[in-house]
Amino acid sequence: MNGGVPLNGAALYLEATPGVLDTPPLDPVSIDQEHLRFLPGSIAVTPGTRVLFRNSDPVMHNIFSPGPEPFDLGTRARGQLVSHEFRSVGIHVMLCNIHPEMVAYVNVVPSPYFAVADDRGEFQLPDVPAGDYTLHVWVPRRRARHSVPVRVDPEAPASLDLVITGGSLRVR
């Protein structure tokens, strides 16, 4: 927890300043529907990545997203697998029209340098080249985006302490 806001599941990515980093699609990534939940509840991928959705519950589930790239993958029984290729950068909310309490987030980011914070709110961005970046953070419980400039120095490993208070992000 950070300033009262749990950071587990937060999606983070570095955007080069200025310029665009090459963002090739990842190998397919999986989200399971199990115990009436999407697992994991938050992932990050690059544009063009295919996400595989499996229903591991003994009940029917649906998968749909209202946007930014609306789709409905229909209703699936236990063991069935369906996929969707995410092309639009942004936060895609995944829902089940049978179980309205089910929600997950697919964060499509324009950078190969990204992570999702673990259960302790910790993350790693390995092998980031030296330079100036903007660190973007999206926290699911706030459904808010935060950005802060950061510098990566090749001579010293970077360690960030993110503090979210009110509506702002601070790096210590």
N, CA and C atoms as a LAMMPS dump frame, in Angstrom:
ITEM: TIMESTEP
0
ITEM: NUMBER OF ATOMS
516
ITEM: BOX BOUNDS ff ff ff
-5.0000000000000000e+02 5.0000000000000000e+02
-5.0000000000000000e+02 5.0000000000000000e+02
-5.0000000000000000e+02 5.0000000000000000e+02
ITEM: ATOMS id mol type element x y z
1 1 1 N 0.864 -1.163 0
2 1 2 C 0 0 0
3 1 3 C 0.907 1.221 0
4 2 1 N 0.492 2.244 -0.712
5 2 2 C 1.325 3.418 -0.899
6 2 3 C 0.453 4.645 -0.728
7 3 1 N 0.601 5.384 0.392
8 3 2 C -0.244 6.55 0.598
9 3 3 C -1.709 6.165 0.672
10 4 1 N -2.011 4.931 1.129
11 4 2 C -3.392 4.485 1.222
12 4 3 C -3.912 3.829 -0.04
13 5 1 N -3.105 3.782 -1.116
14 5 2 C -3.546 3.205 -2.381
15 5 3 C -2.769 1.922 -2.649
16 6 1 N -3.434 0.751 -2.698
17 6 2 C -2.721 -0.477 -3.038
18 6 3 C -2.2 -0.392 -4.469
19 7 1 N -0.908 -0.682 -4.657
20 7 2 C -0.315 -0.588 -5.986
21 7 3 C -0.248 -1.924 -6.707
22 8 1 N -0.626 -3.034 -6.036
23 8 2 C -0.599 -4.304 -6.75
24 8 3 C -1.548 -4.227 -7.938
25 9 1 N -1.084 -4.744 -9.074
26 9 2 C -1.865 -4.694 -10.298
27 9 3 C -1.689 -3.413 -11.085
28 10 1 N -0.945 -2.439 -10.552
29 10 2 C -0.708 -1.194 -11.281
30 10 3 C 0.153 -1.497 -12.506
31 11 1 N -0.185 -0.908 -13.635
32 11 2 C 0.6 -1.069 -14.856
33 11 3 C 1.511 0.139 -15.007
34 12 1 N 2.777 -0.121 -15.313
35 12 2 C 3.767 0.939 -15.458
36 12 3 C 4.503 0.752 -16.775
37 13 1 N 4.843 1.859 -17.44
38 13 2 C 5.695 1.763 -18.614
39 13 3 C 6.482 3.039 -18.789
40 14 1 N 7.617 2.891 -19.472
41 14 2 C 8.472 4.03 -19.772
42 14 3 C 8.253 4.455 -21.214
43 15 1 N 8.086 5.737 -21.406
44 15 2 C 7.966 6.309 -22.74
45 15 3 C 9.195 7.184 -22.962
46 16 1 N 9.883 6.974 -24.089
47 16 2 C 11.087 7.741 -24.375
48 16 3 C 10.733 9.203 -24.595
49 17 1 N 11.637 10.086 -24.183
50 17 2 C 11.433 11.522 -24.358
51 17 3 C 12.616 12.076 -25.108
52 18 1 N 12.485 12.575 -26.31
53 18 2 C 11.353 12.408 -27.215
54 18 3 C 11.5 11.106 -28.002
55 19 1 N 10.52 10.805 -28.831
56 19 2 C 10.614 9.656 -29.711
57 19 3 C 9.726 8.514 -29.296
58 20 1 N 9.68 7.52 -30.159
59 20 2 C 8.851 6.341 -29.924
60 20 3 C 9.762 5.128 -29.89
61 21 1 N 9.599 4.288 -28.901
62 21 2 C 10.362 3.051 -28.807
63 21 3 C 9.673 1.985 -29.648
64 22 1 N 10.453 1.102 -30.221
65 22 2 C 9.898 0.001 -30.998
66 22 3 C 9.127 -0.923 -30.063
67 23 1 N 7.91 -1.285 -30.433
68 23 2 C 7.069 -2.113 -29.557
69 23 3 C 6.536 -3.326 -30.307
70 24 1 N 7.377 -4.335 -30.528
71 24 2 C 6.884 -5.529 -31.215
72 24 3 C 5.868 -6.271 -30.348
73 25 1 N 4.906 -6.943 -30.987
74 25 2 C 3.934 -7.716 -30.197
75 25 3 C 4.637 -8.805 -29.391
76 26 1 N 4.044 -9.122 -28.255
77 26 2 C 4.55 -10.195 -27.408
78 26 3 C 4.016 -11.53 -27.893
79 27 1 N 4.597 -12.616 -27.389
80 27 2 C 3.979 -13.919 -27.562
81 27 3 C 2.621 -13.854 -26.884
82 28 1 N 1.676 -14.711 -27.246
83 28 2 C 0.362 -14.654 -26.609
84 28 3 C 0.454 -14.681 -25.08
85 29 1 N -0.449 -13.939 -24.457
86 29 2 C -0.543 -13.826 -22.998
87 29 3 C -1.896 -14.395 -22.598
88 30 1 N -1.992 -15.021 -21.426
89 30 2 C -3.237 -15.677 -21.01
90 30 3 C -3.905 -14.998 -19.826
91 31 1 N -5.228 -14.987 -19.873
92 31 2 C -6.068 -14.606 -18.738
93 31 3 C -7.068 -15.743 -18.556
94 32 1 N -7.199 -16.21 -17.326
95 32 2 C -8.119 -17.302 -17.019
96 32 3 C -9.357 -16.748 -16.323
97 33 1 N -10.47 -17.388 -16.515
98 33 2 C -11.685 -17.107 -15.755
99 33 3 C -11.831 -18.269 -14.785
100 34 1 N -11.533 -17.983 -13.514
101 34 2 C -11.498 -19.034 -12.508
102 34 3 C -11.987 -18.475 -11.173
103 35 1 N -12.806 -19.25 -10.472
104 35 2 C -13.375 -18.83 -9.183
105 35 3 C -14.136 -17.51 -9.33
106 36 1 N -14.837 -17.371 -10.46
107 36 2 C -15.633 -16.175 -10.772
108 36 3 C -14.784 -14.9 -10.757
109 37 1 N -13.525 -15.047 -11.227
110 37 2 C -12.619 -13.903 -11.352
111 37 3 C -11.794 -14.065 -12.619
112 38 1 N -11.315 -12.938 -13.135
113 38 2 C -10.308 -12.966 -14.183
114 38 3 C -8.954 -13.056 -13.477
115 39 1 N -8.103 -13.997 -13.89
116 39 2 C -6.787 -14.158 -13.287
117 39 3 C -5.719 -14.192 -14.373
118 40 1 N -4.75 -13.299 -14.36
119 40 2 C -4.63 -12.174 -13.448
120 40 3 C -5.65 -11.087 -13.771
121 41 1 N -5.835 -10.191 -12.834
122 41 2 C -6.808 -9.112 -12.988
123 41 3 C -6.277 -7.912 -13.732
124 42 1 N -4.963 -7.873 -13.958
125 42 2 C -4.352 -6.763 -14.683
126 42 3 C -3.12 -7.277 -15.406
127 43 1 N -3.041 -6.988 -16.72
128 43 2 C -1.853 -7.33 -17.496
129 43 3 C -1.479 -6.123 -18.348
130 44 1 N -0.248 -6.136 -18.835
131 44 2 C 0.207 -5.123 -19.777
132 44 3 C 0.802 -5.839 -20.982
133 45 1 N 0.516 -5.331 -22.168
134 45 2 C 1.011 -5.909 -23.413
135 45 3 C 1.308 -4.769 -24.387
136 46 1 N 2.001 -5.089 -25.473
137 46 2 C 2.247 -4.114 -26.52
138 46 3 C 1.202 -4.304 -27.632
139 47 1 N 1.009 -3.282 -28.474
140 47 2 C 0.021 -3.408 -29.556
141 47 3 C 0.305 -4.612 -30.451
142 48 1 N -0.757 -5.294 -30.856
143 48 2 C -0.638 -6.466 -31.708
144 48 3 C -0.525 -7.767 -30.949
145 49 1 N -0.495 -7.709 -29.625
146 49 2 C -0.389 -8.925 -28.813
147 49 3 C -1.742 -9.617 -28.725
148 50 1 N -1.724 -10.931 -28.871
149 50 2 C -2.939 -11.741 -28.748
150 50 3 C -3.062 -12.205 -27.299
151 51 1 N -4.252 -12.002 -26.718
152 51 2 C -4.527 -12.461 -25.357
153 51 3 C -5.479 -13.65 -25.449
154 52 1 N -5.097 -14.75 -24.797
155 52 2 C -5.907 -15.963 -24.769
156 52 3 C -6.741 -15.961 -23.492
157 53 1 N -8.032 -16.18 -23.626
158 53 2 C -8.949 -16.231 -22.494
159 53 3 C -9.472 -17.659 -22.357
160 54 1 N -9.305 -18.233 -21.164
161 54 2 C -9.781 -19.599 -20.896
162 54 3 C -10.816 -19.544 -19.783
163 55 1 N -11.863 -20.352 -19.931
164 55 2 C -12.847 -20.509 -18.864
165 55 3 C -12.51 -21.793 -18.11
166 56 1 N -12.035 -21.654 -16.864
167 56 2 C -11.725 -22.818 -16.026
168 56 3 C -12.797 -23.074 -14.981
169 57 1 N -13.85 -22.273 -15.012
170 57 2 C -14.953 -22.456 -14.06
171 57 3 C -15.969 -23.467 -14.59
172 58 1 N -16.735 -24.095 -13.694
173 58 2 C -17.773 -25.033 -14.13
174 58 3 C -19.042 -24.332 -14.615
175 59 1 N -19.008 -23.016 -14.731
176 59 2 C -20.159 -22.245 -15.197
177 59 3 C -19.783 -21.491 -16.475
178 60 1 N -20.799 -21.049 -17.212
179 60 2 C -20.582 -20.282 -18.436
180 60 3 C -20.043 -18.89 -18.084
181 61 1 N -19.172 -18.376 -18.953
182 61 2 C -18.665 -17.017 -18.832
183 61 3 C -18.712 -16.343 -20.198
184 62 1 N -18.777 -15.042 -20.153
185 62 2 C -18.718 -14.209 -21.342
186 62 3 C -17.491 -13.317 -21.201
187 63 1 N -16.981 -12.823 -22.317
188 63 2 C -15.883 -11.859 -22.292
189 63 3 C -16.228 -10.765 -23.281
190 64 1 N -16.271 -9.528 -22.754
191 64 2 C -16.478 -8.394 -23.646
192 64 3 C -15.76 -7.18 -23.084
193 65 1 N -15.556 -6.202 -23.969
194 65 2 C -14.916 -4.951 -23.577
195 65 3 C -15.65 -3.794 -24.243
196 66 1 N -16.004 -2.768 -23.46
197 66 2 C -16.69 -1.614 -24.043
198 66 3 C -15.744 -0.675 -24.799
199 67 1 N -14.451 -0.855 -24.675
200 67 2 C -13.538 0.004 -25.428
201 67 3 C -12.191 0.088 -24.771
202 68 1 N -11.239 0.759 -25.382
203 68 2 C -11.334 1.652 -26.538
204 68 3 C -11.49 0.941 -27.871
205 69 1 N -11.484 -0.344 -27.874
206 69 2 C -11.633 -1.163 -29.071
207 69 3 C -12.714 -2.19 -28.719
208 70 1 N -13.996 -1.794 -28.793
209 70 2 C -15.081 -2.664 -28.305
210 70 3 C -15.109 -4.028 -28.996
211 71 1 N -15.393 -5.061 -28.204
212 71 2 C -15.566 -6.396 -28.769
213 71 3 C -16.366 -7.246 -27.795
214 72 1 N -16.932 -8.325 -28.304
215 72 2 C -17.636 -9.319 -27.497
216 72 3 C -17.222 -10.676 -28.03
217 73 1 N -16.562 -11.463 -27.204
218 73 2 C -16.065 -12.775 -27.62
219 73 3 C -17.077 -13.884 -27.37
220 74 1 N -18.264 -13.512 -26.936
221 74 2 C -19.313 -14.493 -26.739
222 74 3 C -19.204 -15.23 -25.42
223 75 1 N -20.078 -16.23 -25.271
224 75 2 C -20.175 -17.007 -24.041
225 75 3 C -19.483 -18.348 -24.258
226 76 1 N -18.727 -18.773 -23.248
227 76 2 C -17.942 -19.999 -23.351
228 76 3 C -18.179 -20.893 -22.134
229 77 1 N -18.141 -22.202 -22.395
230 77 2 C -18.265 -23.209 -21.332
231 77 3 C -16.883 -23.545 -20.778
232 78 1 N -16.872 -24.299 -19.716
233 78 2 C -15.624 -24.727 -19.061
234 78 3 C -14.665 -25.352 -20.077
235 79 1 N -13.391 -24.955 -19.959
236 79 2 C -12.352 -25.518 -20.8
237 79 3 C -12.192 -24.851 -22.152
238 80 1 N -13.135 -24.019 -22.534
239 80 2 C -13.042 -23.388 -23.847
240 80 3 C -12.08 -22.206 -23.819
241 81 1 N -11.432 -22.006 -24.952
242 81 2 C -10.426 -20.979 -25.116
243 81 3 C -10.818 -20.09 -26.29
244 82 1 N -10.635 -18.79 -26.107
245 82 2 C -10.908 -17.824 -27.17
246 82 3 C -9.837 -16.748 -27.065
247 83 1 N -9.56 -16.047 -28.16
248 83 2 C -8.5 -15.039 -28.107
249 83 3 C -8.924 -13.745 -28.794
250 84 1 N -8.173 -12.699 -28.473
251 84 2 C -8.386 -11.39 -29.092
252 84 3 C -7.037 -10.702 -29.239
253 85 1 N -6.806 -10.09 -30.402
254 85 2 C -5.588 -9.321 -30.627
255 85 3 C -5.858 -7.86 -30.284
256 86 1 N -5.075 -7.322 -29.359
257 86 2 C -5.244 -5.936 -28.923
258 86 3 C -4.356 -5.034 -29.758
259 87 1 N -4.965 -4.081 -30.447
260 87 2 C -4.218 -3.197 -31.345
261 87 3 C -4.149 -1.77 -30.845
262 88 1 N -5.156 -1.322 -30.102
263 88 2 C -5.249 0.072 -29.679
264 88 3 C -4.592 0.283 -28.323
265 89 1 N -3.676 1.261 -28.267
266 89 2 C -3.055 1.632 -26.998
267 89 3 C -4.133 2.181 -26.069
268 90 1 N -4.085 1.783 -24.81
269 90 2 C -5.044 2.26 -23.82
270 90 3 C -5.406 1.167 -22.845
271 91 1 N -6.323 1.48 -21.969
272 91 2 C -6.768 0.552 -20.942
273 91 3 C -8.072 -0.076 -21.401
274 92 1 N -8.051 -1.38 -21.573
275 92 2 C -9.198 -2.143 -22.04
276 92 3 C -9.797 -2.879 -20.839
277 93 1 N -11.024 -2.561 -20.501
278 93 2 C -11.714 -3.212 -19.383
279 93 3 C -12.346 -4.495 -19.898
280 94 1 N -12.065 -5.62 -19.224
281 94 2 C -12.649 -6.914 -19.564
282 94 3 C -13.776 -7.199 -18.584
283 95 1 N -14.929 -7.577 -19.125
284 95 2 C -16.103 -7.844 -18.299
285 95 3 C -16.758 -9.144 -18.719
286 96 1 N -17.6 -9.669 -17.829
287 96 2 C -18.415 -10.852 -18.103
288 96 3 C -19.866 -10.43 -17.924
289 97 1 N -20.683 -10.543 -18.987
290 97 2 C -22.067 -10.077 -18.857
291 97 3 C -22.946 -11.026 -18.032
292 98 1 N -22.417 -12.188 -17.679
293 98 2 C -23.157 -13.122 -16.819
294 98 3 C -22.858 -12.836 -15.349
295 99 1 N -21.615 -12.429 -15.066
296 99 2 C -21.166 -12.162 -13.695
297 99 3 C -20.614 -10.736 -13.645
298 100 1 N -21.455 -9.752 -13.36
299 100 2 C -21.032 -8.348 -13.436
300 100 3 C -19.937 -7.962 -12.439
301 101 1 N -19.679 -8.8 -11.437
302 101 2 C -18.616 -8.491 -10.48
303 101 3 C -17.227 -8.813 -11.046
304 102 1 N -17.173 -9.517 -12.171
305 102 2 C -15.888 -9.885 -12.764
306 102 3 C -15.355 -8.728 -13.605
307 103 1 N -14.106 -8.353 -13.343
308 103 2 C -13.471 -7.277 -14.108
309 103 3 C -11.967 -7.532 -14.17
310 104 1 N -11.382 -7.219 -15.306
311 104 2 C -9.931 -7.284 -15.484
312 104 3 C -9.531 -6.148 -16.407
313 105 1 N -8.227 -5.87 -16.439
314 105 2 C -7.715 -4.769 -17.249
315 105 3 C -6.574 -5.263 -18.119
316 106 1 N -6.661 -4.964 -19.419
317 106 2 C -5.571 -5.212 -20.351
318 106 3 C -5.039 -3.836 -20.728
319 107 1 N -3.826 -3.539 -20.277
320 107 2 C -3.197 -2.255 -20.542
321 107 3 C -2.286 -2.415 -21.752
322 108 1 N -2.661 -1.819 -22.872
323 108 2 C -1.856 -1.884 -24.085
324 108 3 C -0.975 -0.642 -24.097
325 109 1 N 0.335 -0.866 -24.007
326 109 2 C 1.285 0.23 -23.812
327 109 3 C 2.211 0.375 -25.013
328 110 1 N 2.607 1.621 -25.32
329 110 2 C 3.447 1.88 -26.496
330 110 3 C 4.944 1.8 -26.189
331 111 1 N 5.364 0.753 -25.478
332 111 2 C 6.757 0.654 -25.059
333 111 3 C 7.11 -0.784 -24.732
334 112 1 N 8.354 -1.191 -25.035
335 112 2 C 8.772 -2.526 -24.611
336 112 3 C 9.207 -2.559 -23.145
337 113 1 N 9.241 -1.392 -22.481
338 113 2 C 9.665 -1.31 -21.085
339 113 3 C 8.446 -1.095 -20.2
340 114 1 N 7.892 -2.206 -19.722
341 114 2 C 6.672 -2.128 -18.932
342 114 3 C 6.653 -3.245 -17.909
343 115 1 N 5.771 -3.095 -16.923
344 115 2 C 5.604 -4.109 -15.884
345 115 3 C 4.242 -3.926 -15.243
346 116 1 N 3.821 -4.941 -14.513
347 116 2 C 2.634 -4.861 -13.666
348 116 3 C 3.129 -5.143 -12.252
349 117 1 N 2.781 -4.263 -11.326
350 117 2 C 3.231 -4.412 -9.941
351 117 3 C 2.691 -5.711 -9.342
352 118 1 N 3.532 -6.394 -8.573
353 118 2 C 3.145 -7.663 -7.961
354 118 3 C 2.269 -7.429 -6.726
355 119 1 N 1.997 -8.501 -5.978
356 119 2 C 1.126 -8.404 -4.801
357 119 3 C 1.648 -7.459 -3.728
358 120 1 N 2.954 -7.216 -3.715
359 120 2 C 3.549 -6.281 -2.753
360 120 3 C 3.657 -4.865 -3.31
361 121 1 N 3.2 -4.664 -4.563
362 121 2 C 3.304 -3.352 -5.186
363 121 3 C 4.672 -3.089 -5.77
364 122 1 N 5.471 -4.136 -5.974
365 122 2 C 6.821 -3.991 -6.501
366 122 3 C 6.866 -4.395 -7.966
367 123 1 N 7.838 -3.82 -8.694
368 123 2 C 7.977 -4.121 -10.114
369 123 3 C 9.434 -3.955 -10.515
370 124 1 N 9.794 -4.519 -11.665
371 124 2 C 11.123 -4.353 -12.233
372 124 3 C 10.993 -4.055 -13.714
373 125 1 N 11.843 -3.16 -14.193
374 125 2 C 11.951 -2.853 -15.615
375 125 3 C 13.411 -3.108 -16.006
376 126 1 N 13.757 -4.346 -16.378
377 126 2 C 15.154 -4.684 -16.655
378 126 3 C 15.629 -4.171 -18.013
379 127 1 N 16.945 -3.977 -18.117
380 127 2 C 17.609 -3.669 -19.385
381 127 3 C 17.11 -2.407 -20.073
382 128 1 N 16.785 -1.386 -19.306
383 128 2 C 16.346 -0.117 -19.882
384 128 3 C 17.587 0.679 -20.279
385 129 1 N 17.681 1.118 -21.533
386 129 2 C 18.835 1.914 -21.941
387 129 3 C 18.862 3.259 -21.211
388 130 1 N 20.063 3.801 -21.086
389 130 2 C 20.213 5.116 -20.454
390 130 3 C 19.411 6.146 -21.235
391 131 1 N 18.853 7.108 -20.514
392 131 2 C 18.122 8.181 -21.183
393 131 3 C 17.06 8.783 -20.3
394 132 1 N 16.377 9.742 -20.875
395 132 2 C 15.272 10.415 -20.199
396 132 3 C 13.959 9.813 -20.675
397 133 1 N 13.072 9.542 -19.72
398 133 2 C 11.796 8.895 -20.007
399 133 3 C 10.687 9.579 -19.216
400 134 1 N 9.474 9.256 -19.606
401 134 2 C 8.323 9.568 -18.781
402 134 3 C 7.799 8.235 -18.266
403 135 1 N 7.7 8.117 -16.938
404 135 2 C 7.141 6.92 -16.32
405 135 3 C 5.642 7.138 -16.19
406 136 1 N 4.876 6.249 -16.829
407 136 2 C 3.414 6.307 -16.749
408 136 3 C 2.953 5.183 -15.831
409 137 1 N 2.056 5.507 -14.918
410 137 2 C 1.526 4.531 -13.963
411 137 3 C 0.009 4.61 -14.004
412 138 1 N -0.631 3.438 -14.096
413 138 2 C -2.088 3.368 -14.026
414 138 3 C -2.441 2.441 -12.868
415 139 1 N -3.199 2.971 -11.901
416 139 2 C -3.557 2.215 -10.703
417 139 3 C -5.032 1.8 -10.816
418 140 1 N -5.31 0.473 -10.873
419 140 2 C -6.689 0.014 -11.069
420 140 3 C -7.685 0.543 -10.042
421 141 1 N -7.299 0.584 -8.765
422 141 2 C -8.258 0.987 -7.737
423 141 3 C -8.632 2.458 -7.84
424 142 1 N -7.791 3.237 -8.479
425 142 2 C -8.089 4.657 -8.684
426 142 3 C -8.61 4.92 -10.085
427 143 1 N -8.341 3.96 -10.985
428 143 2 C -8.662 4.144 -12.394
429 143 3 C -8.155 5.501 -12.881
430 144 1 N -6.945 5.796 -12.467
431 144 2 C -6.326 7.074 -12.804
432 144 3 C -4.924 6.836 -13.327
433 145 1 N -4.502 7.704 -14.226
434 145 2 C -3.15 7.653 -14.768
435 145 3 C -2.304 8.729 -14.109
436 146 1 N -1.042 8.398 -13.915
437 146 2 C -0.076 9.332 -13.35
438 146 3 C 1.182 9.266 -14.216
439 147 1 N 1.859 10.384 -14.364
440 147 2 C 3.1 10.427 -15.135
441 147 3 C 4.123 11.28 -14.407
442 148 1 N 5.385 10.867 -14.538
443 148 2 C 6.472 11.611 -13.907
444 148 3 C 7.739 11.394 -14.74
445 149 1 N 8.559 12.441 -14.924
446 149 2 C 9.809 12.248 -15.662
447 149 3 C 10.829 11.48 -14.816
448 150 1 N 11.59 10.597 -15.46
449 150 2 C 12.65 9.855 -14.785
450 150 3 C 13.87 9.8 -15.702
451 151 1 N 15.026 9.666 -15.095
452 151 2 C 16.274 9.525 -15.853
453 151 3 C 16.9 8.19 -15.479
454 152 1 N 17.315 7.441 -16.501
455 152 2 C 18.004 6.178 -16.29
456 152 3 C 19.482 6.422 -16.556
457 153 1 N 20.299 6.136 -15.545
458 153 2 C 21.745 6.33 -15.611
459 153 3 C 22.401 4.961 -15.74
460 154 1 N 23.244 4.763 -16.775
461 154 2 C 23.857 3.432 -16.955
462 154 3 C 24.861 3.073 -15.869
463 155 1 N 25.323 4.053 -15.123
464 155 2 C 26.339 3.808 -14.103
465 155 3 C 25.756 3.367 -12.757
466 156 1 N 24.471 3.592 -12.561
467 156 2 C 23.878 3.272 -11.26
468 156 3 C 22.504 2.629 -11.452
469 157 1 N 22.274 1.466 -10.84
470 157 2 C 20.936 0.871 -10.926
471 157 3 C 19.913 1.826 -10.316
472 158 1 N 18.809 1.972 -10.988
473 158 2 C 17.766 2.883 -10.507
474 158 3 C 16.835 2.158 -9.545
475 159 1 N 16.418 2.855 -8.532
476 159 2 C 15.422 2.369 -7.597
477 159 3 C 14.448 3.509 -7.366
478 160 1 N 13.178 3.233 -7.545
479 160 2 C 12.152 4.258 -7.392
480 160 3 C 11.233 3.92 -6.239
481 161 1 N 10.856 4.917 -5.511
482 161 2 C 9.831 4.779 -4.491
483 161 3 C 8.685 5.667 -4.957
484 162 1 N 7.619 5.056 -5.442
485 162 2 C 6.482 5.808 -5.964
486 162 3 C 5.532 6.135 -4.827
487 163 1 N 5.167 7.39 -4.727
488 163 2 C 4.244 7.83 -3.694
489 163 3 C 3.058 8.483 -4.379
490 164 1 N 1.889 7.896 -4.181
491 164 2 C 0.672 8.463 -4.76
492 164 3 C -0.144 9.052 -3.635
493 165 1 N -0.362 10.361 -3.718
494 165 2 C -1.179 11.065 -2.736
495 165 3 C -2.138 11.962 -3.48
496 166 1 N -3.34 12.064 -2.985
497 166 2 C -4.334 12.864 -3.694
498 166 3 C -4.463 12.336 -5.106
499 167 1 N -4.187 13.186 -6.081
500 167 2 C -4.235 12.755 -7.468
501 167 3 C -2.884 12.823 -8.13
502 168 1 N -1.785 12.833 -7.371
503 168 2 C -0.481 13.015 -7.993
504 168 3 C 0.47 11.875 -7.633
505 169 1 N 1.474 11.716 -8.493
506 169 2 C 2.513 10.712 -8.32
507 169 3 C 3.824 11.42 -8.066
508 170 1 N 4.579 10.943 -7.105
509 170 2 C 5.882 11.505 -6.784
510 170 3 C 6.898 10.354 -6.758
511 171 1 N 8.073 10.598 -7.252
512 171 2 C 9.154 9.609 -7.216
513 171 3 C 10.16 10.07 -6.185
514 172 1 N 10.537 9.163 -5.268
515 172 2 C 11.576 9.494 -4.274
516 172 3 C 12.814 8.694 -4.586
